[in-house]
């Protein structure tokens, strides 16, 4: 089996920000894995805007505030998190490091950060749960075979996962030119091990005149009725991931979802959709506190976390940065990424006069 470069024995002292990992990660991952983890849909307009949208938001510091007893704790689904940062679901992590998701949960456990494990993990979800000492949520793609989907849910429940994260914004793959240019293929020995036995859709290039999306792929895509069935099959809280429309947010709450994740899938599915952070205020206005709302996409600084909380998010999910840390330094790299982000978030809270996460309100964002 072909693995990336071995993890560095120590983290270079010049890595002090999340973006410092990127040049080293590119070297460690190689062309194919780099393209998989970093590429976005089409012209990558949304991929870029996810980041740039945070830069457009400016903070308004407050001074001379009482900061005694300050902390970063939040309550989510009835549990206390040390800070409102979780690791987003990312598939095939053994392309980044030989231990893949096992190294990720080890690093997250050291930092007491929750992890959302992908349906397309390259390690069995039971083995990931056995290695973890932190909260785990299982990200689920509904499969055309309902029995197989039910079995996946049962496996997650029995392994001790504490919530399901149903991803609904990718009923088919987006057009990723970055993957096409390198003719991406999974390396030998890396696969979605938890989907063994499930027939996979035919994604081969189509001949002229053949349907690319319509037909079997979208005919089998889940609908709101399928979602109702899924909610009836589990005792776990279910969070809906991939929401950009306020109307869809309202439908989800009416159906009984325990939370929502505002997400454009990291800009990997449909290009020129809005940045997640730009949509967040519309979603939180509709939700009006009835369920927690999380957001992902473009978070690279602790100030980004602060901005998301100020616009109504209960917590954020971070994706690509921890994969870069994983590829460079394994579990230690994942923990280091989280430590940087948590420290920056705490400093941002202090410098905007917010002693607790509950004090981070919209007034923190400068209204120009």
C-alpha positions in Angstrom: 0.0 0.0 0.0 1.2 3.5 -0.8 1.1 6.0 2.1 2.0 9.7 2.4 5.3 10.7 3.8 5.9 9.6 7.5 4.8 12.0 10.2 7.4 14.5 11.3 9.0 13.6 14.7 8.1 17.0 16.0 6.1 20.0 14.9 8.4 22.7 13.3 8.5 25.8 15.5 7.6 28.0 12.5 4.1 26.5 12.5 2.1 29.0 14.6 -1.1 29.3 12.6 -3.4 26.8 10.8 -2.3 28.1 7.4 1.3 27.3 8.2 0.5 23.6 7.9 -0.6 23.9 4.2 2.8 24.0 2.4 4.1 21.0 4.4 0.8 19.2 4.0 1.0 19.6 0.2 4.4 17.9 0.3 3.2 15.1 2.6 0.0 14.4 0.8 1.2 14.2 -2.8 -0.7 15.3 -5.9 -3.6 12.9 -5.7 -4.5 13.2 -2.0 -3.9 17.0 -2.1 -6.4 17.3 -4.9 -8.9 15.2 -3.1 -8.8 17.0 0.2 -8.4 20.6 -1.2 -10.4 20.8 -4.4 -13.7 22.5 -4.7 -16.5 22.4 -7.3 -16.0 23.9 -10.7 -14.2 27.3 -10.5 -14.0 27.1 -6.7 -15.8 30.4 -6.3 -17.6 29.1 -3.2 -14.5 27.5 -1.8 -12.7 30.8 -1.9 -15.7 32.8 -0.6 -16.1 30.5 2.4 -12.7 32.0 3.6 -13.1 35.5 2.3 -16.5 36.0 3.9 -14.9 35.8 7.3 -12.4 38.4 6.3 -15.1 40.7 5.3 -16.6 40.6 8.8 -14.9 43.0 11.2 -14.9 42.9 15.0 -15.8 45.7 17.4 -13.7 45.4 20.6 -15.1 46.4 24.0 -12.8 47.4 26.8 -12.7 47.6 30.6 -15.2 44.7 31.0 -15.4 42.4 34.0 -13.7 39.2 32.8 -13.6 37.3 36.1 -14.5 33.6 35.8 -14.1 33.6 32.0 -14.3 30.3 30.1 -15.0 28.9 26.7 -17.6 26.2 27.7 -20.8 25.7 25.8 -23.7 23.3 26.2 -24.7 21.3 23.1 -27.4 18.6 23.0 -27.4 18.6 26.8 -23.6 18.0 27.2 -20.9 20.5 28.1 -18.1 21.1 25.5 -14.9 22.7 26.7 -15.1 25.0 23.7 -17.4 25.3 20.7 -15.1 23.6 18.1 -15.6 20.2 16.6 -13.9 18.2 13.8 -16.0 17.9 10.7 -16.5 14.6 8.8 -13.9 13.9 6.2 -13.6 10.7 4.2 -10.6 8.4 3.5 -8.3 9.8 6.1 -5.8 7.0 5.6 -4.8 8.9 2.5 -3.4 11.6 4.8 -1.9 9.3 7.4 -1.4 5.6 7.8 -3.5 5.5 11.0 -6.2 7.7 9.4 -9.2 8.3 11.6 -7.6 6.5 14.6 -4.9 9.2 14.7 -7.6 11.9 14.4 -9.7 10.8 17.3 -6.5 10.4 19.4 -5.5 14.0 18.8 -9.1 15.2 19.3 -9.3 13.2 22.6 -6.2 14.9 23.9 -7.9 18.2 23.3 -11.3 17.1 24.5 -12.9 18.0 21.1 -15.8 16.2 19.5 -15.4 14.4 16.2 -18.0 13.8 13.5 -17.0 10.5 11.8 -17.6 10.1 8.1 -19.7 7.4 6.5 -16.8 7.0 4.1 -14.2 6.6 6.9 -11.3 4.4 6.0 -11.4 2.7 9.4 -14.3 0.7 10.9 -16.6 2.9 13.0 -16.3 0.4 15.9 -12.5 0.7 15.9 -12.7 4.5 15.8 -15.1 4.4 18.8 -12.8 2.0 20.7 -9.8 4.4 20.3 -11.7 7.6 21.2 -11.9 9.2 24.6 -14.1 12.1 23.4 -17.7 12.5 22.1 -18.3 11.0 18.7 -21.1 11.8 16.2 -21.7 9.6 13.1 -22.2 11.4 9.8 -24.6 9.4 7.7 -25.3 9.4 4.0 -28.6 7.6 3.4 -28.0 4.6 1.2 -30.5 3.4 -1.5 -30.8 0.2 0.5 -32.8 1.0 3.6 -31.8 -2.2 5.4 -28.1 -1.3 4.9 -28.8 2.2 6.2 -30.6 0.8 9.2 -27.7 -1.5 9.9 -25.3 1.5 9.8 -27.4 3.3 12.3 -27.5 0.3 14.6 -23.7 -0.1 14.4 -23.3 3.5 15.4 -25.7 3.2 18.3 -24.0 0.0 19.6 -20.5 1.5 19.2 -21.5 4.4 21.5 -21.9 7.3 19.0 -23.9 10.1 20.6 -25.7 11.6 17.6 -26.3 11.1 13.9 -25.4 13.8 11.4 -27.4 13.3 8.3 -25.8 14.9 5.3 -28.3 15.8 2.5 -26.5 18.3 0.3 -24.6 15.8 -1.8 -27.1 13.4 -3.5 -24.4 13.2 -6.2 -20.8 14.4 -6.6 -20.2 17.9 -7.7 -18.0 18.6 -10.8 -14.5 18.9 -9.3 -12.1 19.8 -12.0 -9.2 19.5 -9.7 -9.9 15.8 -9.3 -10.5 15.4 -13.0 -7.1 17.0 -13.9 -5.1 14.5 -11.8 -7.4 11.6 -12.8 -8.0 10.9 -9.1 -8.2 7.3 -7.9 -8.3 6.0 -4.4 -4.9 4.3 -3.6 -4.7 0.6 -3.0 -5.8 -0.4 0.5 -7.9 2.8 1.1 -11.7 2.3 0.9 -15.0 3.2 2.6 -14.7 0.1 4.8 -18.1 0.8 6.5 -19.9 0.6 3.1 -18.6 -2.9 2.2 -21.4 -4.9 0.8 -23.3 -1.8 -0.4 -23.6 -1.5 -4.2 -21.9 1.8 -5.2 -23.3 4.0 -8.0 -21.7 3.9 -11.4 -19.6 7.1 -11.7 -17.8 6.3 -14.9 -17.7 9.1 -17.6 -20.8 9.1 -19.7 -21.0 8.9 -23.5 -22.5 11.8 -25.5 -26.2 12.0 -25.1 -26.3 9.9 -21.8 -27.7 11.4 -18.6 -25.1 12.4 -16.2 -27.2 13.0 -13.1 -30.8 12.2 -13.9 -31.8 8.5 -13.8 -30.5 6.1 -11.2 -28.4 8.5 -9.2 -31.2 11.1 -8.5 -34.0 8.5 -8.7 -32.5 6.9 -5.6 -31.7 10.1 -3.7 -33.5 10.5 -0.4 -36.6 12.8 0.0 -38.3 14.3 3.1 -40.4 11.1 3.3 -37.2 9.0 3.6 -36.0 11.3 6.3 -39.1 10.7 8.3 -38.4 7.0 8.1 -34.9 7.5 9.3 -35.9 9.5 12.3 -38.2 6.7 13.3 -35.3 4.2 13.2 -33.0 5.6 15.8 -33.0 6.6 19.5 -30.1 9.1 18.8 -30.6 12.8 18.2 -30.3 13.5 14.5 -28.7 16.7 13.2 -29.3 17.8 9.6 -26.2 18.9 7.7 -26.1 20.8 4.5 -28.7 23.5 5.1 -28.6 26.8 3.2 -32.3 27.6 2.7 -34.4 29.0 5.6 -37.4 27.1 4.2 -35.5 23.8 4.5 -34.5 24.8 8.0 -38.1 25.2 9.0 -39.1 21.9 7.4 -36.3 20.2 9.3 -37.4 21.6 12.7 -41.0 20.6 11.9 -39.9 17.0 11.3 -38.1 16.8 14.6 -34.4 17.2 13.9 -32.3 17.9 17.0 -30.0 20.5 15.3 -28.9 21.9 12.0 -25.5 22.4 10.3 -25.3 25.3 7.9 -22.9 24.1 5.2 -22.2 24.2 1.5 -20.0 21.0 1.8 -16.8 23.0 1.9 -17.5 24.3 -1.6 -17.1 20.8 -3.0 -20.6 20.1 -4.5 -22.2 23.1 -6.2 -20.2 26.2 -7.1 -21.4 29.8 -6.7 -23.6 29.1 -3.7 -23.2 31.6 -0.8 -20.6 31.2 1.9 -21.9 29.4 4.9 -21.2 32.3 7.3 -23.2 34.6 5.0 -26.3 32.4 5.2 -26.0 31.7 8.9 -27.9 34.8 10.1 -30.9 33.9 8.0 -31.0 30.4 9.3 -30.6 31.4 12.9 -33.4 34.0 12.5 -35.8 31.3 11.3 -34.7 28.7 13.9 -35.1 31.3 16.7 -33.3 29.2 19.3 -35.5 26.1 18.9 -32.5 23.8 18.1 -28.8 24.4 18.0 -27.3 25.6 14.7 -23.7 24.8 13.8 -21.7 26.0 10.8 -18.7 24.9 8.8 -16.6 26.1 5.9 -13.6 28.5 5.8 -12.8 28.6 9.5 -9.0 29.2 9.9 -8.8 31.5 12.9 -10.1 31.8 16.4 -11.7 35.1 15.4 -13.7 33.2 12.8 -15.1 31.0 15.6 -16.0 34.2 17.5 -17.8 35.7 14.4 -19.8 32.5 13.8 -21.0 32.5 17.5 -21.8 36.2 17.3 -24.0 35.4 14.2 -26.0 32.8 16.1 -24.0 29.5 15.8 -23.9 27.2 18.8 -20.5 25.7 17.6 -18.4 25.3 14.5 -16.9 22.4 12.6 -13.4 22.6 11.2 -12.3 20.4 8.2 -9.3 20.8 6.0 -7.0 22.3 8.6 -7.0 19.2 10.8 -6.3 17.0 7.8 -3.3 19.1 7.0 -2.1 18.7 10.7 -2.8 15.0 10.5 -0.8 14.6 7.3 2.2 16.4 8.7 2.3 15.2 12.3 -0.4 12.6 12.9 -2.4 12.8 16.1 0.0 15.4 17.5 -0.8 17.6 14.4 -4.5 17.3 14.9 -4.2 18.2 18.6 -1.9 21.1 17.7 -4.4 22.5 15.1 -7.2 22.4 17.8 -4.9 24.0 20.4 -4.0 26.9 18.1 -7.7 27.5 17.2 -8.9 27.2 20.9 -6.1 29.6 22.1 -6.9 32.2 19.3 -10.6 31.9 20.2 -10.0 32.6 23.9 -7.8 35.6 23.1 -10.5 36.9 20.7 -13.1 36.6 23.5 -10.9 38.4 25.9 -10.2 41.3 23.5 -13.8 41.8 22.6 -14.9 41.8 26.3 -16.7 38.5 26.3 -16.0 36.5 29.4 -18.3 33.6 28.4 -19.6 32.2 25.1 -23.1 33.4 26.0 -21.8 37.0 26.1 -20.7 36.8 22.4 -23.6 38.6 20.7 -24.1 40.2 17.3 -22.8 43.5 18.7 -19.3 42.0 18.5 -19.6 42.4 14.7 -18.9 45.9 13.6 -21.9 47.3 11.7 -20.5 49.7 9.1 
